[in-house]
Amino acid sequence: MIAVYVPRDSSAVSLGADAVARAIAAEAARRGASIRLVRNGSRGMFWLEPLVEVTTPEGRIAYGPVVPEDAASLFENDFLHGGEHQLRLGLTEEIPYFRNQERLTFARVGLVDPVSLEDYVAHGGYRGLKNAQAMAPAAIVQAVTDSGLRGRGGAGFPTGIKWKTVLGTKADQKYIVCNADEGDSGTFSDRMLMEGDPFVLIEGMTIAGLAVGATKGYIYCRSEYPYAEATLIQAIEAARAAGYMENFDLEVRRGAGAYICGEETSLLESLEGKRGQIRFKPPLPAIQGLFGKPTVINNVISLASVPIILDQGAGHYKDFGMGRSRGTLPFQLAGNIKHGGLVEKAFGLTLRQLLYDYGGGSATGRPIRAVQVGGPLGAYLPESQFDTPLDYEAFAGINAMLGHGGIVAFDDTVDMAKMARYAMEFCAIESCGKCTPCRIGSTRGVEVIDKVIANRDRAANTVLLRDLCDTMVNGSLCALGGLTPYPVLSALNHFPEDFHAV
């Protein structure tokens, strides 16, 4: 029976994948063709979605973007055997955008049926857990440490150090918490992975539990991700029934819908049923976290990277990347970009390579003037910085951050003064209100930017704005207030002409 793959990924569904799947099934039934319709994850090439793949002796042949009306002509042109058609793209893995990636964490996304445990195991799943079960907890932690894996959610804190702290803290109960509250603009890698390969996250969290002695885990899933939530629940039930979670219980919790809950201590407050507000540190969550117990908190990509480290070894993972940034990061191209989607690459390529070799330049065909990397709190980078290597330390050196790997492009029609204002206004809206620099500073910041844009005592208000940003950076309790000045100051520094009166 010939397998036909149509993505169930949210992005593909929003572009009509469900209707395409129904049309293909109906056309196959009408023609008496025997097919196995598989709803896989997206390959991450969103400009080609819905992307339909068919299994042939040569490999999977891709067709796209497909609309329901194409079903009849696809069958007429024998697409079930890789026949020629105007939508035929050739072998999926030979499409340049896809071929030139290093897919470690996303190796199975788009390849497997996301909710088939049999499919997951057939493609190397649970080998990492099997190896971990034969190791001492300290040895598991050491392997993660030796791999150089760092948090993929923002600050890039070494994962192994966090795990070692939890392992060394004595308690009657410990927890593993996955931060899946993916709220940064231009980011979708967590969602893609949870919808396209949920078992790799489950396996990573189970290994983390073994490593630190935790028997309970929670996935704090963004409330706007109903497909991811449903897919995770189905996968957890399958893993539990198959005996892969004998000593580790895992539960999905729906997020509270607030950006601030992406900060780890606010997330813990929300998990405990409280309002999402920042906690003072110390104590660190690794010592007193969820319900006052030692807690590992990592984001989706961090935990999903663990199985390959335990399967292939720390050295294999560490071979990718540069400097202190080891392994790969799934970069997400969004905004004014011709070929938006996900690109998993080893650290070290440049922003310019991502924007043009993969992204194809702007969707409008105009020059890309600015790029925001790292979500709504990331700096706006001008064209003169596009050759900076995508590396934690390199970005810190230009007062920027990689964050979650989200990249939003803007062409030369963008008004950077308005973008700076938006960043400050975003902070004012999303602030939890616990600390004055963030709560009041962001509100005053919007007012001051308005005065600068209106050219009202511009020189004095620019000085005031910079002073206010300094207070927010050094006085805020968490990264929301502490990082909001990054986009504001970068816009002011790199695009000062946009702040003159119109």
Secondary structure, DSSP 8 states (H G I E B T S, - for coil): -EEEE----HHHHHTTHHHHHHHHHHHHHHHT--EEEE-----SBGGG-S-EEEEETTEEEEE-S--GGGHHHHHHTTGGGT---TTEEEEGGGSHHHHT---STTSSTTTS-TT-HHHHHHTTTTHHHHHHHTS-HHHHHHHHHHHT-B-SSSS--BHHHHHHHHHHS--S--EEEEEE---STT--HHHHHHHH-HHHHHHHHHHHHHHHT--EEEEEE-TT-HHHHHHHHHHHHHHHHTTTTTT-EEEEEE--S-GGGGSHHHHHHHHTTS------SSS-TTTS-GGGS-EEEEEHHHHHTHHHHHHH-HHHHHTSEETTEESEEEEEEEES-SS-EEEEEETT-BHHIIIIIIT-S-TTSS-EEEEEESSTTS-EEEGGGTTSBS-HHHHHTTT---TT-EEEEEETT--HHHHHHHHHHHHHHH--S-SHHHHHHHHHHHHHHHHHHTTSSHHHHHHHHHHHHHHHHHH-SSHHHHHTHHHHHHHHHH-GGGGS--
